[in-house]
Amino acid sequence: MIHIRMARRTDAAGIACIHATTWKEAYRGLLDGAYLENLSEKRLTARWRTHLDRREEDRDEEILVAMNGRELVGFANASASREAFAPWDAEIPMIYVLKEHRGLGIGRGLMKASADHCIRRGMFSGGLWVLRDNGAARDFYEALGGESQGRKSDSVGGQIVQLVGYWWRDIAQLAERSTQSISPGRF
């Protein structure tokens, strides 16, 4: 059974493993191969541990994990918008689910939990940025009612990439859409 909860400091290694694994799968051919191969779970663990410790200082931010029994299989991050001029109040900068656990509704559950957190913190619109060429993620956000909202360039691993913004004018609609069925087996 899948359970979603707030991340704990002890989840840092599991989050790092998912972070490295899913990036290597999702961004193969989209980001520099050497950069992806050099993603270090050890360095990511230290980064996530620090991030989880720092989260105590920012109550608008939450890191959520999806558990399948005792196994950590996905995570999401929700916070106030990191950009002053974004049209959304809240941002979901990261959501990743291990490949073998996709299609079980975990991504939708993480999106709902993220949206619910944002609403509790008084943030009523939400958005995110995704690699323009990441078709699977874009399909997921569109299936959840995300509207395309702008484009920008950014640097990832020293490589300039193109991003597309998705937003939900009313993040409560994201929470609601996340509980609805979406083409079985896709997400």
N, C-alpha and C positions, 0 to 999 in steps of 0.2 A: 504494500500500500504506500502511496506517495504522500508525504507530509512536507509542508513548507513552513519554515520557521526563520526567525532572525539568526543571522550568523553569529558564532562565538569565536573568540580568539583561537580556540583549538581547531577551528575549521580552516585555518589559513592554508595548511598543506593540501587539503582536499580541494579547496577553491583554486589553488595554484595549479594543481594537476589538471583540473577541468579547463582552466584558462589556457594552459599550454596545449593540451590535447585538442580542444575545439578550435583554437586559432590555427593549428597546423592542418586541420581538416577543412575548415571553412574558408581559409584564405590562401590555400594552395593555388598557385597560378594568379592570384590577385595581389599578393605581397611578395617581396623578395624572398626566394627560397632559403637563402643563407640566413636571413634574419629569423625566419620561422624555425629553422632547424636549431638555431642557437638560443631559442627561448629556454631559459633554465628554470625548472621547477623550484630549485633551491633559492634562486634570486626572487622569483615570484612569490614564494612562501614568505620570505622576509618582507617583501613589499606589502603583501596582503596582511601580514601580522601587524605591521605599522599602520596600515590603513584601518584595520579593525580597531586598533587602540585609539587612533585619532577620531574615529567615528563618535566616540563619547563626547567630543567637543562640539559636534554638529548634529543636533537632534533632527534636522531636516533630512539627513542622509540615513539610509538604511541599506544594509546588505542582507539579502535573503538567500537561503539555501533550500534546495529541494532534496529530500531524503527518500530513498527507496529502501525501506527497512532501516538498516544502519549505514547504508552506502550513500554518500553524497553524490548526486547525479546531475545537478545543475545549480546555477546561481544567478542572481540579478542584483543590480545596484540601482537605487532610486534616490534622487536628491533634488534640491532646488536647482533651477537652471544654472549652468555654469557660464552662460553667456548673457551679458547685460542686454543685448538687443534681440534675443530670441523671442518669438511670439508666444512662447509657453512659459508657465511658472515652474513646472517640474520637469526633470529630465530622467530618462532611464538609459544611462550611458552604456550599461553592459547587461546582457542576458545571454547565457550560454547553457546548453544541455548536451550531455554526452550523446554521441550519435546513436548508440545502441538503446537509448532511452527516449528517443524522439518518437513522436506519433502517439504518445500516451497522455497528452494534454499537460505535460509538465511546463512547457513554455507558456501556455495560456495561464496556468496556475501562477507562475512567477509574475506574469504581466498583471494579473488581477491583484496579487498581493502587493505589487509595487504601486499600482494605481490606488489601492485602498490606503496604503501608507501615506501617499501624497495628499489624498483627501483629508485624512486625519490631521495632517500638518498644515492644512489651509491652502494647499496648492490645487487649483481646479482645472488647469489645462496642462497637458503634458506633451513632451516630444523627445526626439532622439535623432541621432545622425547615424547613417549606415553607409558602408561602401557602395557606391553607385552600381558596381558590377556584381554585388552579392544578391543574385536573383532570389535565392531561397529565403533570405531574411526579408527582402522587400516584399515578397509574396505573403509572408507571415504577417508583417505589419499592415499590409493592405487588407488582408482577410480580417484583421481586427479593427478595421475602420480607420486606419491611419491615413491622413491626407498628405500628399506630397507637399512639402513646404520648404522651398529653397534648396540651394546647392552651395557647396563651398569646397575649397581645397584644404588639405591638411597634410602633415608629415607623419608617417608611421614608419619607424625603423629607418629613417633617413630617406624614405621614398615619398614623393608627393602623390597623394591619392585624391580621388574625387568622391565627395560624400553627397548624399541626398538626405534632406530632413523629412521626418514624418511627424505629424502632430495630431493631437486629439484636442479639439477646442474645449470639450467637456470631458475631463478624464474619467468621470463617472461612466460615460459611454464605453470607454476602454474596459473598465471593470466589468460592466455588463456584457460586452461582446466577448470577453475572455471566458465567460462561463458558458457561452453558447457553443454548440458543436460546429466544428470547421472540418470539412472534408476529411473523414476518418483516415488516419495513417499519414497525413501530410505534415502535421505539426505536433 
